[in-house]
Amino acid sequence: MVSTLNKKNVAFLGTYLPRECGLATFTQDMINELETMSDFHPPRVIAVNNNATYAYGKKVMMSFNQNHRWEYIRIALELNRSNIDLLVIQHEFGIYGGNSGEYLIDLAERLTVPFIVIFHTVLSSPNPKQFQIVARLGELSCKSVTMAQSTKKDLHAIYGIALNKIEMIHHGVPQLETESRERLKALYGYADRQVISTFGFLSPGKGIEYAIEAMREVKESHPDALYIVWGKTHPVVKQEVGEVYRQKLQALVSELGLDNHVVFVDKLLTQEEVVHSLVLSDIYMTPYLGKEQAVSGTLAYGIGYGRVIISTPYRYATEMLADGRGLLANFRDPKSLGTGILDILDHPEKKLHMEQRTLDLGRTMMWNQIVKQYAGLIRDSVAAHSSYTNHGSVI
């Protein structure tokens, strides 16, 4: 039995539900798992708001507007006075204020509480401000976490972060028990269809138009093929330009005569629906346009559930789909995507083999496994900081 006095008090800084953001879901998933560990008090959250306000639950101890620079200093001082043993900073350039999110440095430089930073984006060609932010966070943190081996190398070689301060931990995947693929297809109305899918917030960088064009060739030899695009438009995109991208895609479907082969599910998916969308799929596809993308939660989920994945060769996909776990297609190339789809649909034995290889990695990425690595990192960081301060030094 762990004494209450020895339990760790951990806080997370970043976006949090109900704000619609992938990092918010990531934080909630990790908190849910940490709560099951006997040597942790229920973690708390410092939520970063945009210009909207949110009805947060009791786990949120503080919240502030990302664009109010003075708030970053206030939050740091309040954390220093609190009983928090360690802060976990979720880092993405766009969720903090200032040039490339530079206001976050005001907070980090004033903390006496130790912190770990999780980098959700690691650029191989940063601009000077982006370089400065990542390098400084890495310098000040106890540990810097990234989710791919290639970006671990970049944090050291490009940003100068010491190798012994960098940890690679896979993106976590929620574990849910589900019905079989065929049973779920029937439940969702897709029985007797070969399902290709993509899920996540819809935005122009997702390259969905190229996947739609690929279906024109696929349907000729596989008239049962169906491409399902799951998810609502990204809140920021919708606020700025409305549903222009979705409408463009829908017009393309009609223009190509694919109304029976492409379906849009325009809603914010529950976690259960996300898992169902993957399990009922024969192929999961990420035709993204950004070569630099260092991590993709949606691709991680696809691997977690052992789907055959076809993707463009952005950084995360190139690493995660190695060793026979998927197929890479060219950027902005419907023909290349279509060739990959047909290769899988035409060779069911190849599909089964690829699913097994993907699932072998996917089993290690479930949140109940990933959280053990984070918990160990937190314990070691708190202990190291305590030992350091007890010998008369203060950060």
C-alpha positions as CSV (number, residue, x, y, z in Angstrom):
1,M,0.0,0.0,0.0
2,V,1.5,3.4,-1.0
3,S,1.4,6.1,1.6
4,T,-0.7,9.1,0.7
5,L,2.4,11.2,1.6
6,N,4.4,9.5,-1.1
7,K,1.9,9.8,-3.9
8,K,2.9,12.0,-6.8
9,N,1.0,15.2,-7.6
10,V,1.2,15.7,-11.4
11,A,-0.3,18.5,-13.5
12,F,-0.6,18.7,-17.3
13,L,-0.4,21.9,-19.3
14,G,-2.1,22.0,-22.7
15,T,-5.5,21.9,-24.3
16,Y,-8.2,19.8,-22.6
17,L,-11.7,18.5,-23.4
18,P,-14.3,19.7,-24.2
19,R,-12.0,21.8,-26.4
20,E,-11.9,19.9,-29.7
21,C,-8.2,19.1,-30.1
22,G,-6.1,16.0,-30.5
23,L,-3.8,17.0,-27.7
24,A,-6.8,17.4,-25.4
25,T,-7.8,13.8,-26.1
26,F,-4.2,12.7,-25.6
27,T,-4.0,14.3,-22.2
28,Q,-7.3,12.9,-21.0
29,D,-6.3,9.4,-22.1
30,M,-3.0,9.6,-20.2
31,I,-4.7,11.0,-17.1
32,N,-7.3,8.3,-17.1
33,E,-4.5,5.7,-17.0
34,L,-2.4,7.5,-14.4
35,E,-5.4,7.5,-12.1
36,T,-5.2,3.7,-11.9
37,M,-1.7,3.8,-10.4
38,S,-1.5,3.6,-6.7
39,D,1.4,6.0,-6.3
40,F,-0.3,8.9,-8.1
41,H,-2.9,11.3,-6.9
42,P,-5.5,12.1,-9.6
43,P,-3.6,14.3,-12.0
44,R,-4.8,17.9,-12.6
45,V,-4.8,20.1,-15.7
46,I,-3.9,23.7,-16.5
47,A,-6.1,24.2,-19.6
48,V,-5.0,26.5,-22.4
49,N,-8.0,28.3,-24.0
50,N,-8.3,30.0,-27.4
51,N,-10.8,32.8,-27.6
52,A,-13.6,30.5,-26.5
53,T,-14.6,29.5,-23.0
54,Y,-15.2,25.9,-22.0
55,A,-17.1,24.0,-19.3
56,Y,-14.2,22.1,-17.8
57,G,-14.6,19.4,-15.1
58,K,-13.1,19.2,-11.7
59,K,-9.7,17.9,-13.0
60,V,-8.9,21.4,-14.3
61,M,-7.2,23.4,-11.6
62,M,-6.5,26.5,-13.7
63,S,-7.2,27.8,-17.2
64,F,-6.1,30.8,-19.2
65,N,-6.3,32.5,-22.6
66,Q,-3.3,31.5,-24.8
67,N,-3.0,35.0,-26.1
68,H,-2.6,36.7,-22.7
69,R,1.1,36.9,-22.1
70,W,0.9,37.9,-18.4
71,E,-1.1,34.8,-17.7
72,Y,1.9,32.6,-18.4
73,I,3.9,34.2,-15.6
74,R,0.9,34.0,-13.2
75,I,0.5,30.3,-13.9
76,A,4.2,29.6,-13.3
77,L,4.1,31.5,-9.9
78,E,0.9,29.7,-8.9
79,L,2.4,26.3,-9.8
80,N,5.6,27.1,-7.8
81,R,3.4,27.8,-4.7
82,S,1.2,24.6,-5.2
83,N,1.8,21.0,-4.1
84,I,2.5,19.9,-7.7
85,D,5.6,17.7,-7.9
86,L,6.0,17.8,-11.6
87,L,4.4,19.5,-14.6
88,V,3.9,17.8,-18.0
89,I,3.9,20.3,-20.9
90,Q,2.2,19.2,-24.0
91,H,3.9,21.2,-26.8
92,E,2.5,22.2,-30.1
93,F,3.4,25.5,-31.7
94,G,-0.2,26.5,-32.4
95,I,-1.7,26.2,-28.9
96,Y,0.4,28.9,-27.2
97,G,0.4,32.6,-27.8
98,G,3.0,34.8,-29.5
99,N,5.3,34.1,-32.4
100,S,5.2,30.3,-32.8
101,G,3.9,30.0,-29.3
102,E,6.9,31.8,-27.7
103,Y,4.9,32.9,-24.6
104,L,5.3,29.4,-23.2
105,I,9.0,30.2,-22.6
106,D,7.9,32.9,-20.1
107,L,6.3,30.2,-18.0
108,A,9.0,27.6,-18.4
109,E,11.8,30.0,-17.4
110,R,10.0,30.9,-14.1
111,L,9.1,27.4,-13.0
112,T,10.8,26.0,-9.9
113,V,8.6,22.9,-10.3
114,P,10.4,20.3,-12.5
115,F,8.8,19.6,-15.9
116,I,8.7,17.1,-18.7
117,V,7.9,18.4,-22.2
118,I,6.2,16.2,-24.8
119,F,6.9,17.4,-28.3
120,H,4.0,16.7,-30.7
121,T,5.8,18.4,-33.6
122,V,9.6,18.3,-34.2
123,L,10.6,20.2,-37.4
124,S,13.7,19.2,-39.3
125,S,13.9,22.7,-40.8
126,P,12.7,25.1,-38.0
127,N,12.7,28.9,-38.4
128,P,14.8,30.7,-35.9
129,K,11.9,31.3,-33.4
130,Q,10.8,27.6,-33.6
131,F,14.4,26.5,-33.0
132,Q,14.7,28.9,-30.1
133,I,11.5,27.6,-28.4
134,V,12.2,23.9,-28.7
135,A,15.9,24.2,-27.8
136,R,15.0,26.3,-24.7
137,L,12.3,23.9,-23.5
138,G,14.6,21.0,-24.0
139,E,17.3,22.8,-22.0
140,L,15.0,23.6,-19.1
141,S,13.1,20.3,-18.9
142,C,14.0,17.2,-16.9
143,K,13.1,15.1,-19.9
144,S,12.0,15.7,-23.5
145,V,9.6,13.2,-25.0
146,T,9.1,12.5,-28.7
147,M,7.1,9.8,-30.4
148,A,9.5,8.6,-33.2
149,Q,13.1,7.5,-33.4
150,S,13.8,9.9,-36.2
151,T,12.7,12.9,-34.2
152,K,14.7,11.8,-31.2
153,K,17.8,12.1,-33.4
154,D,16.6,15.6,-34.5
155,L,16.1,16.9,-31.0
156,H,19.7,16.1,-30.3
157,A,21.4,16.9,-33.7
158,I,19.3,20.0,-34.6
159,Y,18.2,21.5,-31.3
160,G,21.2,20.5,-29.2
161,I,19.2,18.7,-26.5
162,A,21.4,16.2,-24.6
163,L,20.7,12.6,-25.6
164,N,20.3,11.5,-22.0
165,K,17.4,13.9,-21.6
166,I,15.4,12.6,-24.6
167,E,13.0,9.7,-24.4
168,M,11.0,8.1,-27.3
169,I,7.6,6.9,-26.2
170,H,5.0,5.8,-28.8
171,H,1.7,7.7,-29.1
172,G,-0.8,5.9,-26.9
173,V,-3.9,4.1,-28.3
174,P,-7.1,3.6,-26.3
175,Q,-8.0,-0.1,-25.8
176,L,-11.6,-1.1,-26.2
177,E,-13.3,-4.4,-26.7
178,T,-15.3,-4.5,-29.9
179,E,-17.4,-6.8,-32.2
180,S,-15.7,-8.4,-35.2
181,R,-15.0,-6.5,-38.4
182,E,-17.9,-8.2,-40.2
183,R,-20.3,-7.6,-37.3
184,L,-19.4,-3.9,-37.1
185,K,-19.8,-3.5,-40.8
186,A,-23.4,-4.9,-40.5
187,L,-24.2,-2.7,-37.5
188,Y,-23.0,0.4,-39.3
189,G,-24.7,-0.4,-42.6
190,Y,-21.6,-1.4,-44.6
191,A,-22.1,-5.2,-44.9
192,D,-20.7,-6.7,-48.0
193,R,-18.4,-3.7,-48.6
194,Q,-14.7,-3.5,-48.8
195,V,-14.1,-0.5,-46.5
196,I,-11.2,2.0,-46.8
197,S,-11.3,4.8,-44.2
198,T,-9.8,7.9,-42.9
199,F,-10.8,9.6,-39.6
200,G,-10.0,12.9,-37.8
201,F,-10.7,16.6,-38.2
202,L,-11.2,17.5,-41.8
203,S,-8.8,20.1,-43.2
204,P,-7.1,20.8,-46.6
205,G,-3.8,19.3,-45.4
206,K,-5.3,15.8,-45.1
207,G,-5.2,15.3,-48.9
208,I,-8.6,13.6,-49.0
209,E,-9.2,14.8,-52.6
210,Y,-6.4,12.5,-53.8
211,A,-7.9,9.5,-52.0
212,I,-11.3,10.2,-53.6
213,E,-9.7,10.4,-57.0
214,A,-8.0,7.1,-56.4
215,M,-11.4,5.4,-55.8
216,R,-12.3,6.0,-59.5
217,E,-9.9,3.3,-60.5
218,V,-10.5,1.1,-57.5
219,K,-14.3,0.8,-58.2
220,E,-13.7,-0.6,-61.7
221,S,-12.4,-3.9,-60.4
222,H,-13.9,-3.7,-56.9
223,P,-17.4,-2.3,-57.2
224,D,-18.0,-3.2,-53.5
225,A,-15.2,-0.8,-52.4
226,L,-16.3,2.1,-50.2
227,Y,-14.2,5.0,-48.9
228,I,-15.5,6.5,-45.6
229,V,-14.3,9.9,-44.4
230,W,-15.1,10.0,-40.7
231,G,-15.0,13.3,-38.8
232,K,-16.1,16.9,-38.7
233,T,-14.3,19.9,-40.1
234,H,-11.4,21.2,-37.9
235,P,-12.9,23.8,-35.6
236,V,-10.2,26.4,-36.6
237,V,-10.8,25.8,-40.3
238,K,-14.6,26.0,-39.9
239,Q,-14.3,29.3,-38.0
240,E,-12.1,30.8,-40.7
241,V,-13.6,29.5,-44.0
242,G,-16.6,27.4,-43.0
243,E,-17.2,24.2,-44.9
244,V,-15.5,25.1,-48.1
245,Y,-13.2,22.1,-48.1
246,R,-15.9,19.6,-47.4
247,Q,-18.1,21.1,-50.1
248,K,-15.2,20.9,-52.6
249,L,-14.7,17.2,-51.7
250,Q,-18.5,16.4,-52.0
251,A,-18.6,18.2,-55.4
252,L,-15.6,16.1,-56.5
253,V,-17.4,12.9,-55.5
254,S,-20.4,13.8,-57.6
255,E,-18.2,14.9,-60.5
256,L,-16.4,11.6,-60.6
257,G,-19.6,9.5,-60.2
258,L,-18.5,8.1,-56.9
259,D,-21.6,8.7,-54.8
260,N,-21.9,5.0,-54.1
261,H,-18.2,4.7,-53.3
262,V,-17.4,7.6,-51.0
263,V,-19.3,8.5,-47.8
264,F,-18.8,11.4,-45.4
265,V,-19.7,11.0,-41.7
266,D,-19.8,14.6,-40.6
267,K,-19.6,14.4,-36.8
268,L,-17.2,14.5,-33.8
269,L,-16.6,10.8,-33.1
270,T,-16.7,9.4,-29.7
271,Q,-13.7,7.3,-28.7
272,E,-15.8,4.2,-29.2
273,E,-16.9,5.3,-32.7
274,V,-13.2,6.0,-33.6
275,V,-12.3,2.4,-32.7
276,H,-15.3,1.0,-34.5
277,S,-14.4,3.0,-37.6
278,L,-10.9,1.3,-37.6
279,V,-12.0,-2.2,-36.7
280,L,-14.6,-2.3,-39.5
281,S,-12.0,-1.1,-42.0
282,D,-10.1,-3.3,-44.5
283,I,-7.7,-0.5,-45.2
284,Y,-6.9,2.6,-43.2
285,M,-5.5,5.5,-45.3
286,T,-3.7,8.8,-44.4
287,P,-3.0,10.6,-47.7
288,Y,-1.6,13.7,-45.9
289,L,0.3,16.4,-47.7
290,G,2.8,17.5,-45.1
291,K,6.1,15.8,-45.4
292,E,7.3,17.1,-42.0
293,Q,4.5,15.5,-39.9
294,A,6.4,14.0,-37.0
295,V,3.5,12.2,-35.4
296,S,-0.1,11.3,-36.3
297,G,-2.5,10.2,-33.6
298,T,-4.8,8.7,-36.3
299,L,-2.1,6.6,-37.8
300,A,-1.1,5.4,-34.3
301,Y,-4.7,4.3,-33.7
302,G,-4.7,2.5,-37.0
303,I,-1.5,0.6,-36.0
304,G,-2.9,-0.1,-32.6
305,Y,-5.9,-1.9,-34.1
306,G,-3.8,-3.8,-36.6
307,R,-5.2,-2.3,-39.8
308,V,-3.5,-2.4,-43.2
309,I,-2.4,1.2,-43.7
310,I,-1.7,3.0,-46.9
311,S,-0.1,6.4,-46.5
312,T,1.8,9.2,-48.1
313,P,5.5,9.1,-46.9
314,Y,5.4,11.8,-44.2
315,R,8.0,11.3,-41.5
316,Y,5.9,9.5,-39.0
317,A,4.4,7.2,-41.6
318,T,7.7,6.3,-43.1
319,E,9.0,5.1,-39.8
320,M,5.9,3.4,-38.5
321,L,5.0,1.5,-41.6
322,A,8.5,0.0,-42.1
323,D,9.0,-3.8,-41.9
324,G,5.9,-4.7,-43.8
325,R,3.4,-2.8,-41.7
326,G,1.9,-0.8,-44.5
327,L,2.3,0.7,-48.0
328,L,3.6,4.1,-48.9
329,A,2.2,6.1,-51.8
330,N,3.5,9.2,-53.5
331,F,2.3,12.7,-52.3
332,R,-0.6,14.2,-54.3
333,D,-0.8,11.1,-56.5
334,P,-4.2,9.3,-56.9
335,K,-2.7,6.7,-59.1
336,S,-0.2,5.7,-56.5
337,L,-2.8,5.5,-53.8
338,G,-5.1,3.5,-56.0
339,T,-2.3,1.0,-56.8
340,G,-1.8,0.4,-53.1
341,I,-5.5,-0.1,-52.5
342,L,-5.8,-2.6,-55.3
343,D,-2.7,-4.4,-54.2
344,I,-4.3,-5.1,-50.8
345,L,-7.8,-5.9,-52.1
346,D,-6.5,-8.2,-54.8
347,H,-4.3,-10.1,-52.4
348,P,-6.2,-11.1,-49.2
349,E,-3.3,-13.3,-48.0
350,K,-1.0,-10.2,-48.1
351,K,-3.6,-8.3,-46.2
352,L,-3.7,-10.9,-43.4
353,H,0.1,-11.0,-43.2
354,M,0.4,-7.2,-43.0
355,E,-2.4,-6.9,-40.4
356,Q,-0.5,-9.3,-38.1
357,R,2.8,-7.4,-38.5
358,T,1.0,-4.1,-37.7
359,L,-0.8,-5.6,-34.7
360,D,2.4,-6.9,-33.2
361,L,3.6,-3.3,-32.9
362,G,0.1,-2.0,-32.1
363,R,-0.2,-4.2,-29.0
364,T,2.7,-2.3,-27.4
365,M,1.1,1.1,-28.1
366,M,-2.1,0.7,-26.0
367,W,-2.4,3.4,-23.3
368,N,-2.2,0.8,-20.5
369,Q,1.3,0.0,-21.7
370,I,2.4,3.5,-22.7
371,V,1.4,5.0,-19.4
372,K,3.9,2.7,-17.6
373,Q,6.7,4.4,-19.4
374,Y,5.4,7.9,-18.6
375,A,4.9,6.9,-15.0
376,G,8.5,5.7,-14.7
377,L,9.7,8.9,-16.3
378,I,7.7,11.0,-13.8
379,R,8.9,9.0,-10.8
380,D,12.5,9.3,-11.9
381,S,12.3,13.0,-12.6
382,V,10.6,13.8,-9.3
383,A,13.2,11.7,-7.4
384,A,16.1,13.4,-9.3
385,H,14.7,16.8,-8.6
386,S,14.2,16.1,-4.9
387,S,17.7,14.7,-4.6
388,Y,19.1,17.8,-6.4
389,T,17.2,20.3,-4.2
390,N,17.9,18.4,-1.0
391,H,21.6,18.9,-1.6
392,G,21.2,22.6,-1.4
393,S,20.6,23.6,-5.0
394,V,17.5,25.1,-6.5
395,I,16.5,25.3,-10.1
